[in-house]
Amino acid sequence: MAGTERKDDERKGPHGEGNYDATRQYNEGLKDHVQHHDIEREARDAEPKSEEEAREMEAAEREGRNRSRGEDGSPPGKGSGKG
């Protein structure tokens, strides 16, 4: 890269929650996927194959929700005031 030449992404700097470029890229990718894949089949393929697998998936989902809320169950940044 020579002198003052920079890519568009470098000129824009860091993005916050309003990252329109990332949103646009995500939406384009999602649209492309929906147009070119059998979504219903993919959903069926993702279903648990047994009761044990269903319980494991539910436990993993519960753990993910707990982590996103924080250990005390409150939303991120809204903790119990400890720490």
C-alpha positions as CSV (number, residue, x, y, z in Angstrom):
1,M,0.0,0.0,0.0
2,A,1.5,3.3,-1.0
3,G,1.4,6.6,1.0
4,T,-2.1,7.8,1.5
5,E,-3.9,5.1,-0.4
6,R,-6.3,3.2,1.9
7,K,-9.1,0.8,1.4
8,D,-12.7,2.0,2.2
9,D,-12.8,-0.1,5.3
10,E,-9.7,1.5,6.7
11,R,-11.0,5.0,6.1
12,K,-14.2,4.3,7.9
13,G,-12.5,3.2,11.1
14,P,-14.1,0.9,13.7
15,H,-17.8,0.3,13.6
16,G,-20.2,0.3,16.5
17,E,-23.6,-1.2,16.8
18,G,-24.7,0.7,13.6
19,N,-22.4,-1.3,11.3
20,Y,-24.4,-0.8,8.1
21,D,-21.8,-2.5,5.9
22,A,-21.9,-5.7,8.0
23,T,-25.7,-5.6,8.0
24,R,-25.8,-5.2,4.3
25,Q,-23.4,-8.1,3.8
26,Y,-25.3,-10.3,6.2
27,N,-28.6,-9.6,4.4
28,E,-27.2,-10.2,1.0
29,G,-25.7,-13.5,2.2
30,L,-29.0,-14.5,3.8
31,K,-30.9,-13.7,0.7
32,D,-28.5,-15.7,-1.5
33,H,-28.7,-18.7,0.9
34,V,-32.5,-18.7,0.9
35,Q,-32.6,-18.5,-2.9
36,H,-30.2,-21.3,-3.5
37,H,-30.8,-23.8,-0.7
38,D,-33.7,-26.0,0.5
39,I,-34.4,-24.3,3.8
40,E,-37.1,-26.7,4.8
41,R,-34.8,-29.7,4.3
42,E,-32.0,-27.9,6.2
43,A,-34.5,-27.3,9.1
44,R,-35.5,-31.0,9.1
45,D,-31.9,-32.1,9.0
46,A,-31.1,-29.9,12.1
47,E,-33.8,-31.6,14.2
48,P,-32.6,-33.8,17.0
49,K,-32.3,-37.4,16.0
50,S,-33.2,-38.8,19.5
51,E,-34.6,-37.8,22.8
52,E,-31.1,-37.6,24.2
53,E,-29.9,-35.3,21.5
54,A,-33.0,-33.1,22.1
55,R,-32.1,-32.8,25.8
56,E,-28.5,-32.0,24.9
57,M,-29.7,-29.3,22.5
58,E,-32.1,-27.8,25.1
59,A,-29.3,-27.8,27.7
60,A,-26.9,-26.0,25.3
61,E,-29.6,-23.4,24.4
62,R,-30.3,-22.8,28.1
63,E,-26.6,-22.4,28.8
64,G,-26.2,-19.9,25.9
65,R,-29.2,-17.9,27.2
66,N,-27.7,-17.9,30.7
67,R,-24.3,-16.7,29.5
68,S,-25.9,-13.9,27.4
69,R,-27.8,-12.7,30.5
70,G,-24.9,-13.0,32.9
71,E,-24.5,-15.3,35.9
72,D,-27.3,-13.5,37.9
73,G,-29.8,-13.8,35.0
74,S,-29.8,-10.1,34.2
75,P,-29.2,-8.7,30.8
76,P,-25.6,-7.7,29.9
77,G,-24.5,-4.5,31.6
78,K,-27.5,-4.7,34.1
79,G,-25.8,-7.0,36.7
80,S,-26.6,-7.1,40.3
81,G,-24.0,-4.4,41.0
82,K,-21.4,-6.8,42.3
83,G,-17.9,-6.6,41.0
